[in-house]
């Protein structure tokens, strides 16, 4: 599977931001470009999985070793 490179506060923030964006869609579905709220799936998924492809490419690791 993927190497874990997201940890701690970074992981919590990703989950909160992802959920917040997705909830924004349900609270404001008629807004112009409301479909952009679904971009929250990306930080939510990377936070839950603990792995970020962009971090892998850039060589970033926020996990404690």
C-alpha positions as CSV (number, residue, x, y, z in Angstrom):
1,X,0.0,0.0,0.0
2,X,1.0,3.6,0.3
3,X,3.8,4.8,2.6
4,X,2.4,6.9,5.5
5,X,3.6,10.4,5.3
6,X,0.8,12.4,6.9
7,X,0.6,12.5,10.6
8,X,-0.4,14.3,13.8
9,X,-2.0,17.8,13.4
10,X,-1.6,17.7,9.6
11,X,-3.9,14.6,9.5
12,X,-6.5,16.1,11.8
13,X,-6.6,19.4,9.9
14,X,-7.0,17.5,6.6
15,X,-10.0,15.5,8.0
16,X,-11.6,18.6,9.5
17,X,-11.1,20.7,6.3
18,X,-12.4,17.9,4.1
19,X,-15.5,17.4,6.2
20,X,-16.1,21.1,6.4
21,X,-15.9,21.6,2.6
22,X,-18.3,18.6,2.1
23,X,-20.7,19.9,4.7
24,X,-20.6,23.3,3.0
25,X,-22.3,21.7,-0.1
26,X,-25.2,20.4,2.0
27,X,-25.7,23.8,3.8
28,X,-25.4,25.8,0.5
29,X,-26.3,23.5,-2.4
30,X,-27.7,26.2,-4.6
31,X,-24.6,28.4,-4.6
32,X,-22.8,29.0,-7.9
33,X,-20.0,26.5,-8.3
34,X,-21.3,24.5,-5.2
35,X,-19.8,21.4,-6.8
36,X,-16.4,22.7,-5.8
37,X,-17.2,21.8,-2.2
38,X,-16.7,18.2,-3.2
39,X,-12.9,18.9,-3.5
40,X,-13.1,18.2,0.2
41,X,-12.9,14.5,-0.7
42,X,-9.2,14.9,-1.4
43,X,-8.0,16.2,2.0
44,X,-10.5,13.9,3.8
45,X,-9.2,10.8,2.0
46,X,-5.6,11.7,2.4
47,X,-6.2,12.4,6.1
48,X,-8.0,9.1,6.7
49,X,-5.4,7.1,4.7
50,X,-2.4,8.9,6.2
51,X,-0.8,9.1,2.8
52,X,-0.5,12.0,0.3
53,X,0.8,11.6,-3.2
54,X,2.0,15.2,-3.4
55,X,4.0,14.8,-0.2
56,X,5.6,11.7,-1.8
57,X,6.6,13.6,-4.9
58,X,7.9,16.6,-2.9
59,X,9.7,14.3,-0.3
60,X,7.7,15.7,2.6
61,X,6.9,13.6,5.7
62,X,5.0,14.9,8.7
63,X,4.8,11.5,10.4
64,X,6.9,10.9,13.5
65,X,9.4,8.2,12.9
